[in-house]
Amino acid sequence: MATFQRHRLTPWILLAPQLAVIAVFFFWPAAQAIVQAFYIEDPFGLGHEFVWFENFARIFTSFEYLRALGVTALFSVSVAVGAMSLALLLAVQADRVIHGAHSYKTLLIWPYAVAPAVAGVLWMFMFDPNLGLLSAGLENLGIGWNHRVNGGQAMLLVILASIWKQMSYNFVFFLAGLQSIPKSLLEAAAIDGAGPWRRFWTVTFPLLSPTSFFLLVMNSVYVFFETFGTIDATTGGGPGGATRTLVYKVYEDGFEGYDLGSSAAQSVILLILVGLLTLLQFRYIERKVQY
Amino acid sequence: MATLRLDGLKKTYPNGFVALHGLDLEIADGELLVVVGPSGCGKSTLLRMLAGLEDITAGDLYIGEARVNPLEPADRDIAMVFQNYALYPHMSVAGNMEYALKNRGVPKEARRRKVEETASLIGLQDLLDRRPRQLSGGQRQRVAMGRAIVREPQVFLFDEPLSNLDAKLRVQMRLEIRRLQKRLGVTSVYVTHDQVEAMTLADRLIVMNEGRIEQLGSPMTLYDQPASTFVAGFIGSPAMNFLSAEASGRTLSLPCGNQLHAPVDAHGHVTLGIRPEHLVPVEESDDALAVQVELVEPLGADTLAYVQLDGQAEPLVVRFDGARRLEEGDRLWLAPDLERLHLFDPEQGQRLTTTEAITTP
């Protein structure tokens, strides 16, 4: 114990590099954002004025912001639910495969290695109204596709691209989770008279709950923040703001509209929102998790 | 309750490996049949085929009158106790026990009654709300038993159920399993690699080797008249001693110069089997085997001694009374119990005809 206390400084020195990175890339910008949220600044940075909560007041009375909130809700629920359930489905199938399992798994993991912007561009090209293979195919089926005009289609496209991108991540975790369930448990359940469907819902699924919960948290963070690149490359928030999520609006207002105060205030709100959501998940959903 | 009949049951894996070479077997109603053998002998595959967890490549399997080859595990009316217990970790003890009843649509009230009944039968009544991870190894074992019993199946299958328990608990659970099985009268197949477990539990015993039945019989038959050197070496602890000898009619000549009276007529090279407990210390004489003690293992009730006999590569194991004091390097004279000698074919390992073994003087 005595030796332990004498080295009070050592842990801090060992932690220092990590802390420095967090300080520079998280705490400092976050603090800057909070400070800026209380100022109104001109686009060229020539002057700023302390305005208390005016930025926040404007945000909450802005129709555009409330619309972005709605768009985000639809987008995030669709992507999180879609990416998790599809990944689970694929993981269950891959878990049953015996021959060539390795190549299946590799193929399914690949999309995760693709950068979000590249993924966005990929989907944009496939569905490009003039050049896209898939949009041409849809055209032949009698479905007119133009996500540059049709807001619903644009939303569908960014949801698809985001799901595709995140599925691999979820897949890896679900597969690992599935493979850690002892085979004998499922055999015991089979002898106990449970069919494959019932076995899945009464044995496999509950035993996957720690994995599912972890992925729910990770996917929430993903949909709120990391989908920015995909949206930017695919639709750029358009048409007419149909795919403008909260994080995209932060970017637009700040870096295209040069309204730094409002943008900072929005990012503070987003931070609080996601923080609250995660807190809720830990409080109410984690209770149902079987560790 | 039901009989179990195996008709040329065979298992070939996709890679061509034959795990079971056509087994014929009938297990009587209420019988406890133990299958024992070294790992890889096919005993677990056999059990999994009975359970329906492995496909049957050829042959027929009957439970009662019904041929069950095409039936799913759930429809065979069997219950299995797994080596690692395979308890559902997210369900309570009661949940584990009633899971099968729930799947079969038994109403809630009847389920509860059945679970409580079974729990009191095996002493689990105070643990029904616990999760498996809150239980000790022995209690988990009991829950696994309870889960099997609660369904009142036609057949119990046990897959090395005691191998994860410590030695003391293993003896206790062994007794308990035996008692329960007799009381419930359910036909059972019990797989183990532990020959003591096999001897103590079995009504009848199968020794398996490389996917074949080496011998089938009561535990004492296998002990007294092992059909091969494999069975002789597997049943009984410590294992039987094997000596090479030359036979000429009823006379056996050992390399050390001694001659013994053989139980059966034989000629040429033979393998002589003597159990450690059938070598008796005697006064010095020309007829006795002169040996030197190499190593002593005092076990309390017994003392095992590894002794060197001239002309034998391996030391012989001899079981002495625990009261006897022995030192390494002691010289002793041993007389084998002539009525309990076993002769085997030195190449194939089969027992040489035993019919008149004990009767002739």
Interface residues (C-beta under 8 A of the other chain):
Chain A: P182 S184 L185 E187 A188 A189 A190 I191 D192 G193 A194 G195 R198 T202 V203 P206 L207 Q290
Chain B: A51 G52 L53 E72 P73 A74 I78 A79 M80 F82 Q83 N84 A86 Y88 P89 H90 Y99 A100 N103 R104 R147 R151
